[in-house]
Amino acid sequence: MTEHLVLKNGTVFDPMNGIDGEVMDVCVSDGKIVEMAHRNAKVIDLKGNAVMAGGVDPHSHILGSSLN
């Protein structure tokens, strides 16, 4: 089943497109950013929250559990 979302009022950070903290709506359909929202899209108000591309957590423990 395709999920449609509107991430409303989020503070968007997108350096690839020169957007640095602009409050705007982001429309998502089937996991991809789209230009227009689907008429049945679920709206999530992100006022006061940041929206940015998926981050990767580089945190790791090289020795892992071998020390425990």
VOBA-1610 file (N, C-alpha, C; in pm, whole numbers, padded with zeros to 5 digits, always signed):
BEGIN
Met+00084-00119+00000Met+00000+00000+00000Met+00089+00125+00000Thr+00058+00217-00085Thr+00134+00341-00096Thr+00094+00437+00015Glu+00193+00494+00081Glu+00167+00592+00186Glu+00198+00731+00133His+00107+00824+00162His+00123+00963+00120His+00129+01050+00245Leu+00229+01137+00253Leu+00248+01224+00369Leu+00271+01368+00326Val+00229+01460+00412Val+00270+01599+00400Val+00337+01635+00531Leu+00465+01666+00526Leu+00540+01710+00643Leu+00528+01862+00644Lys+00440+01913+00727Lys+00400+02054+00723Lys+00478+02138+00824Asn+00516+02258+00782Asn+00579+02358+00870Asn+00714+02316+00927Gly+00784+02226+00861Gly+00916+02185+00909Gly+01023+02284+00866Thr+01127+02296+00947Thr+01242+02379+00912Thr+01336+02293+00829Val+01340+02319+00699Val+01410+02232+00604Val+01555+02277+00584Phe+01645+02178+00591Phe+01787+02198+00562Phe+01823+02105+00446Asp+01857+02164+00333Asp+01891+02088+00212Asp+02004+02159+00139Pro+02129+02136+00181Pro+02242+02208+00122Pro+02257+02186-00029Met+02216+02071-00080Met+02227+02043-00223Met+02142+02139-00306Asn+02033+02190-00245Asn+01944+02282-00316Asn+01944+02422-00257Gly+02042+02452-00173Gly+02056+02586-00117Gly+01949+02625-00016Ile+01887+02528+00048Ile+01784+02556+00149Ile+01848+02541+00286Asp+01852+02651+00361Asp+01922+02652+00490Asp+01830+02703+00601Gly+01740+02618+00646Gly+01653+02654+00757Gly+01526+02726+00716Glu+01473+02693+00599Glu+01349+02755+00550Glu+01229+02672+00595Val+01128+02739+00655Val+01006+02669+00697Val+00921+02643+00573Met+00892+02515+00550Met+00815+02477+00431Met+00751+02340+00449Asp+00667+02302+00355Asp+00604+02171+00355Asp+00679+02079+00259Val+00687+01951+00295Val+00750+01851+00209Val+00647+01741+00186Cys+00622+01709+00059Cys+00526+01606+00023Cys+00600+01477-00010Val+00550+01366+00045Val+00615+01236+00026Val+00510+01137-00022Ser+00544+01061-00125Ser+00456+00957-00177Ser+00539+00833-00201Asp+00500+00725-00138Asp+00570+00597-00153Asp+00719+00608-00122Gly+00751+00687-00018Gly+00889+00700+00028Gly+00975+00797-00051Lys+00916+00867-00147Lys+00992+00962-00229Lys+00931+01101-00219Ile+01017+01202-00221Ile+00970+01341-00219Ile+00908+01371-00355Val+00787+01428-00350Val+00714+01462-00473Val+00676+01610-00471Glu+00639+01662-00587Glu+00609+01804-00600Glu+00476+01842-00537Met+00375+01756-00553Met+00241+01789-00501Met+00192+01677-00411Ala+00113+01715-00310Ala+00059+01617-00217Ala-00057+01541-00279His-00070+01416-00242His-00186+01335-00280His-00305+01385-00200Arg-00423+01381-00256Arg-00542+01436-00188Arg-00575+01364-00058Asn-00531+01239-00042Asn-00558+01164+00081Asn-00435+01154+00171Ala-00341+01245+00153Ala-00216+01240+00230Ala-00240+01267+00378Lys-00167+01195+00460Lys-00167+01220+00605Lys-00079+01342+00630Val-00129+01437+00708Val-00055+01560+00737Val+00007+01551+00876Ile+00136+01576+00884Ile+00208+01576+01012Ile+00267+01715+01031Asp+00225+01785+01138Asp+00275+01920+01164Asp+00410+01911+01235Leu+00514+01961+01171Leu+00650+01954+01225Leu+00699+02089+01276Lys+00608+02178+01309Lys+00646+02311+01357Lys+00749+02298+01469Gly+00860+02369+01454Gly+00966+02366+01554Gly+01063+02250+01539Asn+01045+02168+01435Asn+01132+02053+01413Asn+01207+02067+01282Ala+01325+02008+01276Ala+01408+02013+01155Ala+01373+01899+01061Val+01383+01927+00932Val+01364+01827+00827Val+01490+01828+00742Met+01552+01710+00728Met+01673+01702+00646Met+01684+01561+00590Ala+01772+01546+00495Ala+01793+01415+00434Ala+01834+01314+00541Gly+01806+01190+00517Gly+01838+01085+00613Gly+01983+01088+00654Gly+02004+01095+00782Gly+02140+01098+00835Gly+02190+00958+00861Val+02319+00945+00863Val+02382+00817+00894Val+02457+00836+01025Asp+02432+00748+01120Asp+02500+00755+01249Asp+02635+00683+01238Pro+02745+00758+01234Pro+02876+00695+01219Pro+02930+00637+01350His+02855+00647+01457His+02896+00598+01588His+02915+00447+01584Ser+03030+00403+01626Ser+03054+00258+01633Ser+03159+00229+01739His+03162+00105+01782His+03262+00056+01876His+03345-00047+01802Ile+03468-00014+01773Ile+03552-00101+01691Ile+03574-00237+01756Leu+03593-00238+01886Leu+03617-00366+01954Leu+03487-00438+01988Gly+03376-00368+01976Gly+03246-00430+01998Gly+03233-00495+02134Ser+03169-00608+02138Ser+03140-00675+02264Ser+03254-00763+02313Ser+03365-00768+02241Ser+03475-00854+02282Ser+03538-00811+02414Leu+03515-00685+02455Leu+03567-00638+02583Leu+03474-00669+02699Asn+03349-00698+02669Asn+03251-00724+02776Asn+03262-00862+02825
//
